[in-house]
Amino acid sequence: MTTTTNPAHTTTTLEHGTLQFCQSHPTKKVKFYCVNDKEMFCSKCILKHTQQKHEVINCSPKVIDMKRMVQEMITEVECLE
């Protein structure tokens, strides 16, 4: 397991994936992305961004969509072999 930190979040790399934790709340996983500030944050930080009328995106559905797309690409490549 390795851990890296940047101003917006802490990244912990595990054997089977990567977890990102909020810089302001180190025990909370990041779940949102602020387009205006270009940073990821947890559910406790969302009011700060929404009160400033920033565009906030929920990361969870995007990750699920990306995993599905990658799996579809892998299946497509395997069919070509």
PyMOL Python script that loads the backbone (N, CA, C, O; Angstrom):
from pymol import cmd

cmd.read_pdbstr("""\
ATOM      1  N   MET A   1       0.849  -1.173   0.000  1.00  0.00           N
ATOM      2  CA  MET A   1       0.000   0.000   0.000  1.00  0.00           C
ATOM      3  C   MET A   1       0.897   1.239   0.000  1.00  0.00           C
ATOM      4  O   MET A   1       1.844   1.331   0.781  1.00  0.00           O
ATOM      5  N   THR A   2       0.585   2.196  -0.890  1.00  0.00           N
ATOM      6  CA  THR A   2       1.305   3.464  -0.929  1.00  0.00           C
ATOM      7  C   THR A   2       0.314   4.606  -0.795  1.00  0.00           C
ATOM      8  O   THR A   2      -0.853   4.481  -1.169  1.00  0.00           O
ATOM      9  N   THR A   3       0.792   5.722  -0.257  1.00  0.00           N
ATOM     10  CA  THR A   3      -0.072   6.880  -0.082  1.00  0.00           C
ATOM     11  C   THR A   3       0.633   8.114  -0.621  1.00  0.00           C
ATOM     12  O   THR A   3       1.802   8.346  -0.315  1.00  0.00           O
ATOM     13  N   THR A   4      -0.081   8.916  -1.430  1.00  0.00           N
ATOM     14  CA  THR A   4       0.434  10.181  -1.935  1.00  0.00           C
ATOM     15  C   THR A   4      -0.569  11.266  -1.602  1.00  0.00           C
ATOM     16  O   THR A   4      -1.765  11.004  -1.469  1.00  0.00           O
ATOM     17  N   THR A   5      -0.074  12.487  -1.469  1.00  0.00           N
ATOM     18  CA  THR A   5      -0.955  13.594  -1.096  1.00  0.00           C
ATOM     19  C   THR A   5      -0.731  14.770  -2.026  1.00  0.00           C
ATOM     20  O   THR A   5       0.406  15.093  -2.369  1.00  0.00           O
ATOM     21  N   ASN A   6      -1.830  15.417  -2.438  1.00  0.00           N
ATOM     22  CA  ASN A   6      -1.752  16.688  -3.146  1.00  0.00           C
ATOM     23  C   ASN A   6      -2.685  17.650  -2.411  1.00  0.00           C
ATOM     24  O   ASN A   6      -3.360  17.225  -1.474  1.00  0.00           O
ATOM     25  N   PRO A   7      -2.752  18.926  -2.795  1.00  0.00           N
ATOM     26  CA  PRO A   7      -3.568  19.870  -2.031  1.00  0.00           C
ATOM     27  C   PRO A   7      -5.052  19.526  -1.939  1.00  0.00           C
ATOM     28  O   PRO A   7      -5.712  19.966  -0.998  1.00  0.00           O
ATOM     29  N   ALA A   8      -5.594  18.765  -2.869  1.00  0.00           N
ATOM     30  CA  ALA A   8      -7.032  18.492  -2.881  1.00  0.00           C
ATOM     31  C   ALA A   8      -7.423  17.193  -2.196  1.00  0.00           C
ATOM     32  O   ALA A   8      -8.507  17.108  -1.617  1.00  0.00           O
ATOM     33  N   HIS A   9      -6.561  16.174  -2.247  1.00  0.00           N
ATOM     34  CA  HIS A   9      -6.940  14.882  -1.691  1.00  0.00           C
ATOM     35  C   HIS A   9      -5.716  14.010  -1.457  1.00  0.00           C
ATOM     36  O   HIS A   9      -4.626  14.303  -1.950  1.00  0.00           O
ATOM     37  N   THR A  10      -5.907  12.941  -0.704  1.00  0.00           N
ATOM     38  CA  THR A  10      -4.875  11.937  -0.463  1.00  0.00           C
ATOM     39  C   THR A  10      -5.257  10.688  -1.230  1.00  0.00           C
ATOM     40  O   THR A  10      -6.409  10.258  -1.184  1.00  0.00           O
ATOM     41  N   THR A  11      -4.293  10.095  -1.940  1.00  0.00           N
ATOM     42  CA  THR A  11      -4.541   8.883  -2.705  1.00  0.00           C
ATOM     43  C   THR A  11      -3.835   7.714  -2.039  1.00  0.00           C
ATOM     44  O   THR A  11      -2.637   7.776  -1.760  1.00  0.00           O
ATOM     45  N   THR A  12      -4.581   6.654  -1.789  1.00  0.00           N
ATOM     46  CA  THR A  12      -4.017   5.435  -1.232  1.00  0.00           C
ATOM     47  C   THR A  12      -4.180   4.334  -2.263  1.00  0.00           C
ATOM     48  O   THR A  12      -5.299   4.006  -2.659  1.00  0.00           O
ATOM     49  N   THR A  13      -3.061   3.761  -2.700  1.00  0.00           N
ATOM     50  CA  THR A  13      -3.093   2.697  -3.691  1.00  0.00           C
ATOM     51  C   THR A  13      -3.061   1.357  -2.972  1.00  0.00           C
ATOM     52  O   THR A  13      -2.139   1.071  -2.209  1.00  0.00           O
ATOM     53  N   LEU A  14      -4.064   0.552  -3.220  1.00  0.00           N
ATOM     54  CA  LEU A  14      -4.179  -0.761  -2.616  1.00  0.00           C
ATOM     55  C   LEU A  14      -3.882  -1.812  -3.675  1.00  0.00           C
ATOM     56  O   LEU A  14      -3.681  -1.482  -4.844  1.00  0.00           O
ATOM     57  N   GLU A  15      -3.854  -3.056  -3.277  1.00  0.00           N
ATOM     58  CA  GLU A  15      -3.564  -4.148  -4.203  1.00  0.00           C
ATOM     59  C   GLU A  15      -4.549  -4.190  -5.366  1.00  0.00           C
ATOM     60  O   GLU A  15      -4.154  -4.497  -6.491  1.00  0.00           O
ATOM     61  N   HIS A  16      -5.828  -3.887  -5.116  1.00  0.00           N
ATOM     62  CA  HIS A  16      -6.859  -4.025  -6.148  1.00  0.00           C
ATOM     63  C   HIS A  16      -7.458  -2.706  -6.601  1.00  0.00           C
ATOM     64  O   HIS A  16      -8.534  -2.703  -7.199  1.00  0.00           O
ATOM     65  N   GLY A  17      -6.801  -1.590  -6.336  1.00  0.00           N
ATOM     66  CA  GLY A  17      -7.372  -0.328  -6.780  1.00  0.00           C
ATOM     67  C   GLY A  17      -6.845   0.850  -6.002  1.00  0.00           C
ATOM     68  O   GLY A  17      -5.905   0.727  -5.218  1.00  0.00           O
ATOM     69  N   THR A  18      -7.465   2.002  -6.228  1.00  0.00           N
ATOM     70  CA  THR A  18      -7.023   3.233  -5.616  1.00  0.00           C
ATOM     71  C   THR A  18      -8.185   3.890  -4.880  1.00  0.00           C
ATOM     72  O   THR A  18      -9.297   3.969  -5.403  1.00  0.00           O
ATOM     73  N   LEU A  19      -7.921   4.356  -3.672  1.00  0.00           N
ATOM     74  CA  LEU A  19      -8.904   5.097  -2.899  1.00  0.00           C
ATOM     75  C   LEU A  19      -8.397   6.523  -2.748  1.00  0.00           C
ATOM     76  O   LEU A  19      -7.207   6.737  -2.516  1.00  0.00           O
ATOM     77  N   GLN A  20      -9.278   7.487  -2.877  1.00  0.00           N
ATOM     78  CA  GLN A  20      -8.891   8.870  -2.677  1.00  0.00           C
ATOM     79  C   GLN A  20      -9.684   9.427  -1.509  1.00  0.00           C
ATOM     80  O   GLN A  20     -10.897   9.242  -1.416  1.00  0.00           O
ATOM     81  N   PHE A  21      -8.978  10.111  -0.619  1.00  0.00           N
ATOM     82  CA  PHE A  21      -9.595  10.666   0.573  1.00  0.00           C
ATOM     83  C   PHE A  21      -9.523  12.182   0.537  1.00  0.00           C
ATOM     84  O   PHE A  21      -8.585  12.765  -0.007  1.00  0.00           O
ATOM     85  N   CYS A  22     -10.528  12.806   1.123  1.00  0.00           N
ATOM     86  CA  CYS A  22     -10.648  14.255   1.171  1.00  0.00           C
ATOM     87  C   CYS A  22      -9.501  14.856   1.991  1.00  0.00           C
ATOM     88  O   CYS A  22      -9.148  14.334   3.049  1.00  0.00           O
ATOM     89  N   GLN A  23      -8.933  15.937   1.504  1.00  0.00           N
ATOM     90  CA  GLN A  23      -7.854  16.601   2.224  1.00  0.00           C
ATOM     91  C   GLN A  23      -8.377  17.237   3.521  1.00  0.00           C
ATOM     92  O   GLN A  23      -7.686  17.210   4.539  1.00  0.00           O
ATOM     93  N   SER A  24      -9.571  17.800   3.493  1.00  0.00           N
ATOM     94  CA  SER A  24     -10.139  18.438   4.686  1.00  0.00           C
ATOM     95  C   SER A  24     -10.661  17.432   5.703  1.00  0.00           C
ATOM     96  O   SER A  24     -10.668  17.698   6.905  1.00  0.00           O
ATOM     97  N   HIS A  25     -11.099  16.274   5.213  1.00  0.00           N
ATOM     98  CA  HIS A  25     -11.657  15.220   6.067  1.00  0.00           C
ATOM     99  C   HIS A  25     -10.986  13.899   5.692  1.00  0.00           C
ATOM    100  O   HIS A  25     -11.554  13.120   4.927  1.00  0.00           O
ATOM    101  N   PRO A  26      -9.785  13.633   6.216  1.00  0.00           N
ATOM    102  CA  PRO A  26      -8.963  12.485   5.781  1.00  0.00           C
ATOM    103  C   PRO A  26      -9.591  11.109   5.930  1.00  0.00           C
ATOM    104  O   PRO A  26      -9.099  10.150   5.335  1.00  0.00           O
ATOM    105  N   THR A  27     -10.653  10.983   6.698  1.00  0.00           N
ATOM    106  CA  THR A  27     -11.300   9.671   6.834  1.00  0.00           C
ATOM    107  C   THR A  27     -12.450   9.493   5.847  1.00  0.00           C
ATOM    108  O   THR A  27     -13.042   8.416   5.779  1.00  0.00           O
ATOM    109  N   LYS A  28     -12.772  10.534   5.085  1.00  0.00           N
ATOM    110  CA  LYS A  28     -13.888  10.491   4.129  1.00  0.00           C
ATOM    111  C   LYS A  28     -13.354  10.325   2.706  1.00  0.00           C
ATOM    112  O   LYS A  28     -12.413  11.008   2.303  1.00  0.00           O
ATOM    113  N   LYS A  29     -13.963   9.413   1.953  1.00  0.00           N
ATOM    114  CA  LYS A  29     -13.595   9.209   0.548  1.00  0.00           C
ATOM    115  C   LYS A  29     -14.145  10.352  -0.296  1.00  0.00           C
ATOM    116  O   LYS A  29     -15.220  10.882  -0.015  1.00  0.00           O
ATOM    117  N   VAL A  30     -13.396  10.727  -1.336  1.00  0.00           N
ATOM    118  CA  VAL A  30     -13.907  11.754  -2.241  1.00  0.00           C
ATOM    119  C   VAL A  30     -15.043  11.158  -3.061  1.00  0.00           C
ATOM    120  O   VAL A  30     -14.973  10.014  -3.508  1.00  0.00           O
ATOM    121  N   LYS A  31     -16.098  11.962  -3.250  1.00  0.00           N
ATOM    122  CA  LYS A  31     -17.268  11.501  -3.997  1.00  0.00           C
ATOM    123  C   LYS A  31     -17.718  12.515  -5.033  1.00  0.00           C
ATOM    124  O   LYS A  31     -18.559  12.212  -5.878  1.00  0.00           O
ATOM    125  N   PHE A  32     -17.161  13.721  -4.972  1.00  0.00           N
ATOM    126  CA  PHE A  32     -17.592  14.791  -5.859  1.00  0.00           C
ATOM    127  C   PHE A  32     -16.389  15.495  -6.477  1.00  0.00           C
ATOM    128  O   PHE A  32     -15.280  15.458  -5.944  1.00  0.00           O
ATOM    129  N   TYR A  33     -16.639  16.136  -7.613  1.00  0.00           N
ATOM    130  CA  TYR A  33     -15.615  16.906  -8.306  1.00  0.00           C
ATOM    131  C   TYR A  33     -16.183  18.286  -8.615  1.00  0.00           C
ATOM    132  O   TYR A  33     -17.281  18.398  -9.160  1.00  0.00           O
ATOM    133  N   CYS A  34     -15.445  19.334  -8.271  1.00  0.00           N
ATOM    134  CA  CYS A  34     -15.850  20.702  -8.568  1.00  0.00           C
ATOM    135  C   CYS A  34     -15.172  21.124  -9.861  1.00  0.00           C
ATOM    136  O   CYS A  34     -13.945  21.195  -9.934  1.00  0.00           O
ATOM    137  N   VAL A  35     -15.971  21.403 -10.873  1.00  0.00           N
ATOM    138  CA  VAL A  35     -15.443  21.805 -12.179  1.00  0.00           C
ATOM    139  C   VAL A  35     -14.738  23.153 -12.069  1.00  0.00           C
ATOM    140  O   VAL A  35     -13.707  23.365 -12.708  1.00  0.00           O
ATOM    141  N   ASN A  36     -15.278  24.058 -11.273  1.00  0.00           N
ATOM    142  CA  ASN A  36     -14.710  25.393 -11.140  1.00  0.00           C
ATOM    143  C   ASN A  36     -13.345  25.374 -10.448  1.00  0.00           C
ATOM    144  O   ASN A  36     -12.399  26.012 -10.910  1.00  0.00           O
ATOM    145  N   ASP A  37     -13.250  24.638  -9.340  1.00  0.00           N
ATOM    146  CA  ASP A  37     -12.004  24.583  -8.568  1.00  0.00           C
ATOM    147  C   ASP A  37     -11.075  23.458  -9.019  1.00  0.00           C
ATOM    148  O   ASP A  37      -9.917  23.398  -8.603  1.00  0.00           O
ATOM    149  N   LYS A  38     -11.585  22.569  -9.871  1.00  0.00           N
ATOM    150  CA  LYS A  38     -10.819  21.413 -10.351  1.00  0.00           C
ATOM    151  C   LYS A  38     -10.260  20.591  -9.186  1.00  0.00           C
ATOM    152  O   LYS A  38      -9.074  20.263  -9.145  1.00  0.00           O
ATOM    153  N   GLU A  39     -11.158  20.267  -8.235  1.00  0.00           N
ATOM    154  CA  GLU A  39     -10.735  19.458  -7.104  1.00  0.00           C
ATOM    155  C   GLU A  39     -11.823  18.462  -6.716  1.00  0.00           C
ATOM    156  O   GLU A  39     -13.012  18.678  -6.949  1.00  0.00           O
ATOM    157  N   MET A  40     -11.371  17.368  -6.119  1.00  0.00           N
ATOM    158  CA  MET A  40     -12.278  16.337  -5.633  1.00  0.00           C
ATOM    159  C   MET A  40     -12.444  16.512  -4.136  1.00  0.00           C
ATOM    160  O   MET A  40     -11.519  16.952  -3.452  1.00  0.00           O
ATOM    161  N   PHE A  41     -13.647  16.162  -3.610  1.00  0.00           N
ATOM    162  CA  PHE A  41     -13.911  16.360  -2.195  1.00  0.00           C
ATOM    163  C   PHE A  41     -14.999  15.402  -1.725  1.00  0.00           C
ATOM    164  O   PHE A  41     -15.642  14.724  -2.526  1.00  0.00           O
ATOM    165  N   CYS A  42     -15.193  15.362  -0.407  1.00  0.00           N
ATOM    166  CA  CYS A  42     -16.169  14.451   0.193  1.00  0.00           C
ATOM    167  C   CYS A  42     -17.533  15.123   0.362  1.00  0.00           C
ATOM    168  O   CYS A  42     -17.713  16.296   0.038  1.00  0.00           O
ATOM    169  N   SER A  43     -18.479  14.350   0.874  1.00  0.00           N
ATOM    170  CA  SER A  43     -19.839  14.862   1.050  1.00  0.00           C
ATOM    171  C   SER A  43     -19.919  15.967   2.103  1.00  0.00           C
ATOM    172  O   SER A  43     -20.831  16.792   2.059  1.00  0.00           O
ATOM    173  N   LYS A  44     -18.989  15.994   3.035  1.00  0.00           N
ATOM    174  CA  LYS A  44     -18.994  17.058   4.041  1.00  0.00           C
ATOM    175  C   LYS A  44     -18.596  18.409   3.452  1.00  0.00           C
ATOM    176  O   LYS A  44     -18.949  19.450   4.006  1.00  0.00           O
ATOM    177  N   CYS A  45     -17.876  18.406   2.350  1.00  0.00           N
ATOM    178  CA  CYS A  45     -17.383  19.648   1.740  1.00  0.00           C
ATOM    179  C   CYS A  45     -18.322  20.212   0.675  1.00  0.00           C
ATOM    180  O   CYS A  45     -18.073  21.299   0.153  1.00  0.00           O
ATOM    181  N   ILE A  46     -19.380  19.505   0.349  1.00  0.00           N
ATOM    182  CA  ILE A  46     -20.213  19.893  -0.796  1.00  0.00           C
ATOM    183  C   ILE A  46     -20.859  21.268  -0.628  1.00  0.00           C
ATOM    184  O   ILE A  46     -21.003  21.996  -1.610  1.00  0.00           O
ATOM    185  N   LEU A  47     -21.250  21.640   0.583  1.00  0.00           N
ATOM    186  CA  LEU A  47     -21.894  22.939   0.786  1.00  0.00           C
ATOM    187  C   LEU A  47     -20.984  24.099   0.403  1.00  0.00           C
ATOM    188  O   LEU A  47     -21.441  25.094  -0.159  1.00  0.00           O
ATOM    189  N   LYS A  48     -19.715  23.972   0.704  1.00  0.00           N
ATOM    190  CA  LYS A  48     -18.754  25.023   0.347  1.00  0.00           C
ATOM    191  C   LYS A  48     -18.815  25.324  -1.142  1.00  0.00           C
ATOM    192  O   LYS A  48     -18.782  26.486  -1.548  1.00  0.00           O
ATOM    193  N   HIS A  49     -18.904  24.291  -1.947  1.00  0.00           N
ATOM    194  CA  HIS A  49     -18.891  24.454  -3.404  1.00  0.00           C
ATOM    195  C   HIS A  49     -20.250  24.866  -3.953  1.00  0.00           C
ATOM    196  O   HIS A  49     -20.330  25.719  -4.838  1.00  0.00           O
ATOM    197  N   THR A  50     -21.308  24.274  -3.440  1.00  0.00           N
ATOM    198  CA  THR A  50     -22.633  24.600  -3.966  1.00  0.00           C
ATOM    199  C   THR A  50     -23.088  25.995  -3.540  1.00  0.00           C
ATOM    200  O   THR A  50     -23.805  26.662  -4.287  1.00  0.00           O
ATOM    201  N   GLN A  51     -22.686  26.440  -2.365  1.00  0.00           N
ATOM    202  CA  GLN A  51     -23.033  27.795  -1.936  1.00  0.00           C
ATOM    203  C   GLN A  51     -22.364  28.850  -2.820  1.00  0.00           C
ATOM    204  O   GLN A  51     -22.864  29.966  -2.960  1.00  0.00           O
ATOM    205  N   GLN A  52     -21.237  28.483  -3.406  1.00  0.00           N
ATOM    206  CA  GLN A  52     -20.528  29.384  -4.315  1.00  0.00           C
ATOM    207  C   GLN A  52     -21.035  29.249  -5.750  1.00  0.00           C
ATOM    208  O   GLN A  52     -20.470  29.826  -6.678  1.00  0.00           O
ATOM    209  N   LYS A  53     -22.113  28.475  -5.915  1.00  0.00           N
ATOM    210  CA  LYS A  53     -22.739  28.246  -7.231  1.00  0.00           C
ATOM    211  C   LYS A  53     -21.767  27.577  -8.214  1.00  0.00           C
ATOM    212  O   LYS A  53     -21.791  27.860  -9.412  1.00  0.00           O
ATOM    213  N   HIS A  54     -20.919  26.693  -7.694  1.00  0.00           N
ATOM    214  CA  HIS A  54     -19.983  25.971  -8.537  1.00  0.00           C
ATOM    215  C   HIS A  54     -20.661  24.750  -9.152  1.00  0.00           C
ATOM    216  O   HIS A  54     -21.634  24.223  -8.613  1.00  0.00           O
ATOM    217  N   GLU A  55     -20.133  24.318 -10.279  1.00  0.00           N
ATOM    218  CA  GLU A  55     -20.635  23.105 -10.929  1.00  0.00           C
ATOM    219  C   GLU A  55     -19.989  21.895 -10.269  1.00  0.00           C
ATOM    220  O   GLU A  55     -18.773  21.716 -10.330  1.00  0.00           O
ATOM    221  N   VAL A  56     -20.816  21.068  -9.639  1.00  0.00           N
ATOM    222  CA  VAL A  56     -20.333  19.898  -8.912  1.00  0.00           C
ATOM    223  C   VAL A  56     -20.834  18.643  -9.601  1.00  0.00           C
ATOM    224  O   VAL A  56     -22.006  18.553  -9.965  1.00  0.00           O
ATOM    225  N   ILE A  57     -19.947  17.676  -9.780  1.00  0.00           N
ATOM    226  CA  ILE A  57     -20.275  16.409 -10.433  1.00  0.00           C
ATOM    227  C   ILE A  57     -20.084  15.278  -9.426  1.00  0.00           C
ATOM    228  O   ILE A  57     -19.073  15.226  -8.726  1.00  0.00           O
ATOM    229  N   ASN A  58     -21.056  14.378  -9.357  1.00  0.00           N
ATOM    230  CA  ASN A  58     -20.936  13.187  -8.527  1.00  0.00           C
ATOM    231  C   ASN A  58     -20.000  12.213  -9.240  1.00  0.00           C
ATOM    232  O   ASN A  58     -20.260  11.829 -10.380  1.00  0.00           O
ATOM    233  N   CYS A  59     -18.930  11.817  -8.588  1.00  0.00           N
ATOM    234  CA  CYS A  59     -17.922  10.944  -9.207  1.00  0.00           C
ATOM    235  C   CYS A  59     -18.387   9.499  -9.359  1.00  0.00           C
ATOM    236  O   CYS A  59     -18.000   8.831 -10.318  1.00  0.00           O
ATOM    237  N   SER A  60     -19.192   9.011  -8.451  1.00  0.00           N
ATOM    238  CA  SER A  60     -19.568   7.597  -8.439  1.00  0.00           C
ATOM    239  C   SER A  60     -20.174   7.105  -9.746  1.00  0.00           C
ATOM    240  O   SER A  60     -19.699   6.100 -10.276  1.00  0.00           O
ATOM    241  N   PRO A  61     -21.203   7.761 -10.299  1.00  0.00           N
ATOM    242  CA  PRO A  61     -21.753   7.275 -11.572  1.00  0.00           C
ATOM    243  C   PRO A  61     -20.737   7.327 -12.707  1.00  0.00           C
ATOM    244  O   PRO A  61     -20.754   6.469 -13.589  1.00  0.00           O
ATOM    245  N   LYS A  62     -19.861   8.316 -12.696  1.00  0.00           N
ATOM    246  CA  LYS A  62     -18.846   8.421 -13.748  1.00  0.00           C
ATOM    247  C   LYS A  62     -17.885   7.247 -13.675  1.00  0.00           C
ATOM    248  O   LYS A  62     -17.509   6.696 -14.709  1.00  0.00           O
ATOM    249  N   VAL A  63     -17.486   6.860 -12.490  1.00  0.00           N
ATOM    250  CA  VAL A  63     -16.571   5.730 -12.327  1.00  0.00           C
ATOM    251  C   VAL A  63     -17.238   4.452 -12.800  1.00  0.00           C
ATOM    252  O   VAL A  63     -16.610   3.645 -13.486  1.00  0.00           O
ATOM    253  N   ILE A  64     -18.495   4.256 -12.447  1.00  0.00           N
ATOM    254  CA  ILE A  64     -19.229   3.063 -12.881  1.00  0.00           C
ATOM    255  C   ILE A  64     -19.322   3.035 -14.403  1.00  0.00           C
ATOM    256  O   ILE A  64     -19.115   1.988 -15.016  1.00  0.00           O
ATOM    257  N   ASP A  65     -19.633   4.182 -15.019  1.00  0.00           N
ATOM    258  CA  ASP A  65     -19.705   4.261 -16.482  1.00  0.00           C
ATOM    259  C   ASP A  65     -18.351   3.943 -17.121  1.00  0.00           C
ATOM    260  O   ASP A  65     -18.282   3.233 -18.125  1.00  0.00           O
ATOM    261  N   MET A  66     -17.284   4.471 -16.535  1.00  0.00           N
ATOM    262  CA  MET A  66     -15.949   4.228 -17.090  1.00  0.00           C
ATOM    263  C   MET A  66     -15.570   2.753 -16.975  1.00  0.00           C
ATOM    264  O   MET A  66     -14.998   2.191 -17.909  1.00  0.00           O
ATOM    265  N   LYS A  67     -15.877   2.126 -15.856  1.00  0.00           N
ATOM    266  CA  LYS A  67     -15.589   0.699 -15.686  1.00  0.00           C
ATOM    267  C   LYS A  67     -16.347  -0.123 -16.726  1.00  0.00           C
ATOM    268  O   LYS A  67     -15.798  -1.059 -17.307  1.00  0.00           O
ATOM    269  N   ARG A  68     -17.618   0.234 -16.959  1.00  0.00           N
ATOM    270  CA  ARG A  68     -18.426  -0.471 -17.957  1.00  0.00           C
ATOM    271  C   ARG A  68     -17.815  -0.313 -19.340  1.00  0.00           C
ATOM    272  O   ARG A  68     -17.719  -1.284 -20.091  1.00  0.00           O
ATOM    273  N   MET A  69     -17.399   0.904 -19.685  1.00  0.00           N
ATOM    274  CA  MET A  69     -16.801   1.159 -20.997  1.00  0.00           C
ATOM    275  C   MET A  69     -15.505   0.374 -21.182  1.00  0.00           C
ATOM    276  O   MET A  69     -15.256  -0.175 -22.256  1.00  0.00           O
ATOM    277  N   VAL A  70     -14.682   0.320 -20.141  1.00  0.00           N
ATOM    278  CA  VAL A  70     -13.431  -0.433 -20.219  1.00  0.00           C
ATOM    279  C   VAL A  70     -13.721  -1.912 -20.417  1.00  0.00           C
ATOM    280  O   VAL A  70     -13.075  -2.571 -21.231  1.00  0.00           O
ATOM    281  N   GLN A  71     -14.694  -2.437 -19.673  1.00  0.00           N
ATOM    282  CA  GLN A  71     -15.048  -3.845 -19.821  1.00  0.00           C
ATOM    283  C   GLN A  71     -15.549  -4.142 -21.234  1.00  0.00           C
ATOM    284  O   GLN A  71     -15.219  -5.180 -21.808  1.00  0.00           O
ATOM    285  N   GLU A  72     -16.345  -3.230 -21.793  1.00  0.00           N
ATOM    286  CA  GLU A  72     -16.827  -3.408 -23.166  1.00  0.00           C
ATOM    287  C   GLU A  72     -15.666  -3.398 -24.155  1.00  0.00           C
ATOM    288  O   GLU A  72     -15.666  -4.178 -25.107  1.00  0.00           O
ATOM    289  N   MET A  73     -14.688  -2.537 -23.948  1.00  0.00           N
ATOM    290  CA  MET A  73     -13.516  -2.491 -24.838  1.00  0.00           C
ATOM    291  C   MET A  73     -12.691  -3.771 -24.736  1.00  0.00           C
ATOM    292  O   MET A  73     -12.202  -4.281 -25.744  1.00  0.00           O
ATOM    293  N   ILE A  74     -12.538  -4.288 -23.518  1.00  0.00           N
ATOM    294  CA  ILE A  74     -11.793  -5.527 -23.320  1.00  0.00           C
ATOM    295  C   ILE A  74     -12.498  -6.673 -24.044  1.00  0.00           C
ATOM    296  O   ILE A  74     -11.853  -7.476 -24.718  1.00  0.00           O
ATOM    297  N   THR A  75     -13.811  -6.746 -23.905  1.00  0.00           N
ATOM    298  CA  THR A  75     -14.588  -7.788 -24.559  1.00  0.00           C
ATOM    299  C   THR A  75     -14.443  -7.677 -26.077  1.00  0.00           C
ATOM    300  O   THR A  75     -14.284  -8.685 -26.766  1.00  0.00           O
ATOM    301  N   GLU A  76     -14.497  -6.455 -26.590  1.00  0.00           N
ATOM    302  CA  GLU A  76     -14.363  -6.238 -28.021  1.00  0.00           C
ATOM    303  C   GLU A  76     -13.007  -6.683 -28.522  1.00  0.00           C
ATOM    304  O   GLU A  76     -12.919  -7.316 -29.574  1.00  0.00           O
ATOM    305  N   VAL A  77     -11.942  -6.368 -27.794  1.00  0.00           N
ATOM    306  CA  VAL A  77     -10.588  -6.760 -28.194  1.00  0.00           C
ATOM    307  C   VAL A  77     -10.447  -8.274 -28.142  1.00  0.00           C
ATOM    308  O   VAL A  77      -9.847  -8.871 -29.036  1.00  0.00           O
ATOM    309  N   GLU A  78     -10.988  -8.892 -27.117  1.00  0.00           N
ATOM    310  CA  GLU A  78     -10.912 -10.348 -26.991  1.00  0.00           C
ATOM    311  C   GLU A  78     -11.622 -11.040 -28.144  1.00  0.00           C
ATOM    312  O   GLU A  78     -11.196 -12.111 -28.575  1.00  0.00           O
ATOM    313  N   CYS A  79     -12.688 -10.449 -28.646  1.00  0.00           N
ATOM    314  CA  CYS A  79     -13.419 -11.017 -29.788  1.00  0.00           C
ATOM    315  C   CYS A  79     -12.592 -10.929 -31.071  1.00  0.00           C
ATOM    316  O   CYS A  79     -12.771 -11.741 -31.979  1.00  0.00           O
ATOM    317  N   LEU A  80     -11.694  -9.954 -31.152  1.00  0.00           N
ATOM    318  CA  LEU A  80     -10.862  -9.782 -32.340  1.00  0.00           C
ATOM    319  C   LEU A  80      -9.717 -10.782 -32.396  1.00  0.00           C
ATOM    320  O   LEU A  80      -9.167 -11.033 -33.468  1.00  0.00           O
ATOM    321  N   GLU A  81      -9.354 -11.352 -31.264  1.00  0.00           N
ATOM    322  CA  GLU A  81      -8.220 -12.282 -31.222  1.00  0.00           C
ATOM    323  C   GLU A  81      -8.549 -13.629 -31.783  1.00  0.00           C
ATOM    324  O   GLU A  81      -7.691 -14.512 -31.812  1.00  0.00           O
TER     325      GLU A  81
END
""", "prot")
cmd.dss("prot")
cmd.show_as("cartoon", "prot")
cmd.util.cbc("prot")
cmd.orient("prot")
